[in-house]
Amino acid sequence: MAKEYVERNNKNVEVRTAALQWISTVAKFKPDYWAIEVRDWVWFVYPWNVTEDMTNFIRRVLTEESKLVRGSGR
């Protein structure tokens, strides 16, 4: 959408796209350049995202554990 917006609002401009990861099996858009093509699911943890990823992971584990405890009648 961003590429289309830039092209639509800037005449005579060539727009190229790049991505750190291109998940080729499910991507709706293919960038012009990419660093890593991901064909099989894998969990990437980048330094700038460690806190967010781990917080969400821990929250999910605790939520699932809570459901199990409530379901067991404890």
VMD Tcl script that builds the backbone (N, CA, C; Angstrom):
set m [mol new atoms 222]
animate dup $m
set s [atomselect $m all]
$s set {name element resname resid chain x y z} {
  {N N MET 1 A 0.814 -1.176 0.000}
  {CA C MET 1 A 0.000 0.000 0.000}
  {C C MET 1 A 0.865 1.250 0.000}
  {N N ALA 2 A 1.951 1.217 0.743}
  {CA C ALA 2 A 2.837 2.377 0.793}
  {C C ALA 2 A 3.471 2.625 -0.569}
  {N N LYS 3 A 3.886 1.560 -1.235}
  {CA C LYS 3 A 4.487 1.694 -2.564}
  {C C LYS 3 A 3.487 2.322 -3.532}
  {N N GLU 4 A 2.260 1.821 -3.526}
  {CA C GLU 4 A 1.229 2.368 -4.403}
  {C C GLU 4 A 0.963 3.840 -4.096}
  {N N TYR 5 A 0.940 4.203 -2.820}
  {CA C TYR 5 A 0.708 5.585 -2.416}
  {C C TYR 5 A 1.810 6.497 -2.945}
  {N N VAL 6 A 3.054 6.096 -2.758}
  {CA C VAL 6 A 4.185 6.917 -3.218}
  {C C VAL 6 A 4.152 7.066 -4.733}
  {N N GLU 7 A 3.908 5.969 -5.432}
  {CA C GLU 7 A 3.853 6.026 -6.894}
  {C C GLU 7 A 2.704 6.911 -7.380}
  {N N ARG 8 A 1.579 6.800 -6.728}
  {CA C ARG 8 A 0.398 7.572 -7.131}
  {C C ARG 8 A 0.586 9.070 -6.899}
  {N N ASN 9 A 1.317 9.437 -5.870}
  {CA C ASN 9 A 1.462 10.842 -5.495}
  {C C ASN 9 A 2.779 11.479 -5.915}
  {N N ASN 10 A 3.603 10.753 -6.631}
  {CA C ASN 10 A 4.883 11.278 -7.102}
  {C C ASN 10 A 5.118 10.778 -8.518}
  {N N LYS 11 A 4.888 11.650 -9.484}
  {CA C LYS 11 A 5.044 11.264 -10.882}
  {C C LYS 11 A 6.528 11.076 -11.221}
  {N N ASN 12 A 6.787 10.174 -12.139}
  {CA C ASN 12 A 8.149 9.905 -12.629}
  {C C ASN 12 A 9.107 9.462 -11.535}
  {N N VAL 13 A 8.616 8.681 -10.598}
  {CA C VAL 13 A 9.449 8.155 -9.514}
  {C C VAL 13 A 9.441 6.633 -9.597}
  {N N GLU 14 A 10.622 6.049 -9.515}
  {CA C GLU 14 A 10.725 4.597 -9.468}
  {C C GLU 14 A 10.831 4.171 -8.012}
  {N N VAL 15 A 9.944 3.307 -7.594}
  {CA C VAL 15 A 9.917 2.868 -6.201}
  {C C VAL 15 A 10.330 1.413 -6.137}
  {N N ARG 16 A 11.295 1.122 -5.284}
  {CA C ARG 16 A 11.741 -0.251 -5.031}
  {C C ARG 16 A 11.472 -0.569 -3.572}
  {N N THR 17 A 11.224 -1.826 -3.300}
  {CA C THR 17 A 10.934 -2.229 -1.931}
  {C C THR 17 A 11.973 -3.235 -1.441}
  {N N ALA 18 A 12.166 -3.238 -0.128}
  {CA C ALA 18 A 13.113 -4.166 0.493}
  {C C ALA 18 A 12.544 -4.637 1.820}
  {N N ALA 19 A 12.909 -5.854 2.196}
  {CA C ALA 19 A 12.460 -6.419 3.470}
  {C C ALA 19 A 13.580 -7.246 4.071}
  {N N LEU 20 A 13.628 -7.249 5.377}
  {CA C LEU 20 A 14.608 -8.094 6.049}
  {C C LEU 20 A 14.263 -9.557 5.814}
  {N N GLN 21 A 12.961 -9.878 5.924}
  {CA C GLN 21 A 12.501 -11.246 5.696}
  {C C GLN 21 A 11.373 -11.227 4.674}
  {N N TRP 22 A 11.402 -12.187 3.779}
  {CA C TRP 22 A 10.301 -12.395 2.854}
  {C C TRP 22 A 9.789 -13.807 3.104}
  {N N ILE 23 A 8.581 -13.920 3.623}
  {CA C ILE 23 A 7.985 -15.227 3.903}
  {C C ILE 23 A 7.261 -15.658 2.635}
  {N N SER 24 A 8.013 -16.292 1.748}
  {CA C SER 24 A 7.562 -16.552 0.383}
  {C C SER 24 A 6.335 -17.447 0.290}
  {N N THR 25 A 6.112 -18.298 1.264}
  {CA C THR 25 A 4.988 -19.231 1.184}
  {C C THR 25 A 3.647 -18.571 1.471}
  {N N VAL 26 A 3.637 -17.436 2.146}
  {CA C VAL 26 A 2.375 -16.791 2.502}
  {C C VAL 26 A 2.289 -15.317 2.128}
  {N N ALA 27 A 3.378 -14.736 1.674}
  {CA C ALA 27 A 3.400 -13.301 1.397}
  {C C ALA 27 A 2.449 -12.919 0.271}
  {N N LYS 28 A 1.735 -11.828 0.485}
  {CA C LYS 28 A 0.851 -11.297 -0.550}
  {C C LYS 28 A 1.603 -10.319 -1.454}
  {N N PHE 29 A 2.784 -9.924 -1.041}
  {CA C PHE 29 A 3.590 -8.945 -1.769}
  {C C PHE 29 A 5.031 -9.437 -1.813}
  {N N LYS 30 A 5.656 -9.359 -2.969}
  {CA C LYS 30 A 7.060 -9.763 -3.090}
  {C C LYS 30 A 7.924 -8.512 -3.222}
  {N N PRO 31 A 8.809 -8.275 -2.259}
  {CA C PRO 31 A 9.677 -7.105 -2.347}
  {C C PRO 31 A 10.718 -7.274 -3.466}
  {N N ASP 32 A 11.256 -6.170 -3.904}
  {CA C ASP 32 A 12.299 -6.225 -4.930}
  {C C ASP 32 A 13.587 -6.834 -4.371}
  {N N TYR 33 A 13.850 -6.572 -3.108}
  {CA C TYR 33 A 15.055 -7.080 -2.443}
  {C C TYR 33 A 14.676 -7.634 -1.078}
  {N N TRP 34 A 15.366 -8.681 -0.628}
  {CA C TRP 34 A 15.172 -9.219 0.713}
  {C C TRP 34 A 16.470 -9.858 1.169}
  {N N ALA 35 A 16.629 -9.922 2.490}
  {CA C ALA 35 A 17.844 -10.507 3.053}
  {C C ALA 35 A 17.691 -12.005 3.272}
  {N N ILE 36 A 16.512 -12.415 3.763}
  {CA C ILE 36 A 16.274 -13.817 4.099}
  {C C ILE 36 A 14.932 -14.251 3.508}
  {N N GLU 37 A 14.934 -15.329 2.762}
  {CA C GLU 37 A 13.675 -15.919 2.319}
  {C C GLU 37 A 13.303 -17.018 3.307}
  {N N VAL 38 A 12.141 -16.885 3.909}
  {CA C VAL 38 A 11.656 -17.852 4.887}
  {C C VAL 38 A 10.648 -18.757 4.184}
  {N N ARG 39 A 10.959 -20.047 4.111}
  {CA C ARG 39 A 10.056 -21.007 3.474}
  {C C ARG 39 A 9.324 -21.857 4.494}
  {N N ASP 40 A 9.929 -22.088 5.641}
  {CA C ASP 40 A 9.320 -22.855 6.727}
  {C C ASP 40 A 9.225 -21.947 7.942}
  {N N TRP 41 A 8.150 -22.141 8.729}
  {CA C TRP 41 A 7.960 -21.295 9.896}
  {C C TRP 41 A 9.134 -21.434 10.854}
  {N N VAL 42 A 9.605 -20.311 11.315}
  {CA C VAL 42 A 10.653 -20.261 12.327}
  {C C VAL 42 A 10.458 -18.962 13.104}
  {N N TRP 43 A 10.790 -18.979 14.382}
  {CA C TRP 43 A 10.600 -17.805 15.207}
  {C C TRP 43 A 11.913 -17.026 15.233}
  {N N PHE 44 A 11.925 -15.860 14.644}
  {CA C PHE 44 A 13.087 -14.984 14.660}
  {C C PHE 44 A 12.944 -14.018 15.826}
  {N N VAL 45 A 14.005 -13.871 16.609}
  {CA C VAL 45 A 14.024 -12.882 17.684}
  {C C VAL 45 A 15.164 -11.919 17.386}
  {N N TYR 46 A 14.798 -10.690 17.124}
  {CA C TYR 46 A 15.794 -9.661 16.821}
  {C C TYR 46 A 16.075 -8.842 18.076}
  {N N PRO 47 A 17.278 -8.303 18.199}
  {CA C PRO 47 A 17.667 -7.566 19.410}
  {C C PRO 47 A 16.700 -6.442 19.772}
  {N N TRP 48 A 16.137 -5.779 18.774}
  {CA C TRP 48 A 15.253 -4.647 19.045}
  {C C TRP 48 A 13.845 -5.095 19.452}
  {N N ASN 49 A 13.601 -6.384 19.471}
  {CA C ASN 49 A 12.261 -6.871 19.744}
  {C C ASN 49 A 12.204 -7.885 20.895}
  {N N VAL 50 A 13.307 -8.121 21.549}
  {CA C VAL 50 A 13.373 -9.155 22.588}
  {C C VAL 50 A 12.351 -8.905 23.700}
  {N N THR 51 A 12.291 -7.695 24.210}
  {CA C THR 51 A 11.390 -7.398 25.335}
  {C C THR 51 A 9.940 -7.644 24.954}
  {N N GLU 52 A 9.521 -7.135 23.801}
  {CA C GLU 52 A 8.139 -7.316 23.366}
  {C C GLU 52 A 7.819 -8.793 23.130}
  {N N ASP 53 A 8.706 -9.498 22.450}
  {CA C ASP 53 A 8.464 -10.912 22.167}
  {C C ASP 53 A 8.363 -11.734 23.450}
  {N N MET 54 A 9.277 -11.523 24.370}
  {CA C MET 54 A 9.283 -12.311 25.601}
  {C C MET 54 A 8.086 -11.955 26.482}
  {N N THR 55 A 7.710 -10.682 26.539}
  {CA C THR 55 A 6.544 -10.268 27.309}
  {C C THR 55 A 5.290 -10.945 26.780}
  {N N ASN 56 A 5.113 -10.930 25.469}
  {CA C ASN 56 A 3.939 -11.572 24.868}
  {C C ASN 56 A 3.959 -13.081 25.070}
  {N N PHE 57 A 5.137 -13.682 24.971}
  {CA C PHE 57 A 5.270 -15.123 25.171}
  {C C PHE 57 A 4.903 -15.513 26.603}
  {N N ILE 58 A 5.455 -14.796 27.571}
  {CA C ILE 58 A 5.182 -15.091 28.985}
  {C C ILE 58 A 3.705 -14.875 29.292}
  {N N ARG 59 A 3.122 -13.803 28.766}
  {CA C ARG 59 A 1.699 -13.530 28.989}
  {C C ARG 59 A 0.850 -14.688 28.447}
  {N N ARG 60 A 1.215 -15.176 27.293}
  {CA C ARG 60 A 0.433 -16.279 26.698}
  {C C ARG 60 A 0.579 -17.556 27.520}
  {N N VAL 61 A 1.779 -17.862 27.954}
  {CA C VAL 61 A 1.994 -19.052 28.784}
  {C C VAL 61 A 1.170 -18.953 30.066}
  {N N LEU 62 A 1.189 -17.808 30.715}
  {CA C LEU 62 A 0.435 -17.641 31.962}
  {C C LEU 62 A -1.071 -17.729 31.719}
  {N N THR 63 A -1.540 -17.189 30.614}
  {CA C THR 63 A -2.962 -17.265 30.275}
  {C C THR 63 A -3.381 -18.706 30.045}
  {N N GLU 64 A -2.572 -19.448 29.302}
  {CA C GLU 64 A -2.883 -20.858 29.046}
  {C C GLU 64 A -2.845 -21.671 30.333}
  {N N GLU 65 A -1.876 -21.399 31.189}
  {CA C GLU 65 A -1.766 -22.101 32.476}
  {C C GLU 65 A -2.996 -21.819 33.330}
  {N N SER 66 A -3.439 -20.577 33.328}
  {CA C SER 66 A -4.620 -20.199 34.097}
  {C C SER 66 A -5.853 -20.947 33.595}
  {N N LYS 67 A -5.991 -21.099 32.300}
  {CA C LYS 67 A -7.121 -21.846 31.728}
  {C C LYS 67 A -7.067 -23.313 32.163}
  {N N LEU 68 A -5.874 -23.882 32.172}
  {CA C LEU 68 A -5.722 -25.288 32.576}
  {C C LEU 68 A -6.088 -25.477 34.043}
  {N N VAL 69 A -5.651 -24.559 34.890}
  {CA C VAL 69 A -5.928 -24.655 36.334}
  {C C VAL 69 A -7.419 -24.523 36.578}
  {N N ARG 70 A -8.082 -23.566 35.931}
  {CA C ARG 70 A -9.531 -23.393 36.104}
  {C C ARG 70 A -10.291 -24.599 35.590}
  {N N GLY 71 A -9.816 -25.172 34.504}
  {CA C GLY 71 A -10.494 -26.324 33.906}
  {C C GLY 71 A -10.321 -27.607 34.707}
  {N N SER 72 A -9.298 -27.662 35.557}
  {CA C SER 72 A -9.049 -28.890 36.316}
  {C C SER 72 A -9.796 -28.913 37.652}
  {N N GLY 73 A -10.463 -27.801 38.007}
  {CA C GLY 73 A -11.236 -27.758 39.246}
  {C C GLY 73 A -10.416 -27.459 40.483}
  {N N ARG 74 A -9.197 -26.980 40.312}
  {CA C ARG 74 A -8.352 -26.644 41.481}
  {C C ARG 74 A -8.823 -25.389 42.167}
}
mol reanalyze $m
mol bondsrecalc $m
mol representation Tube
mol addrep $m
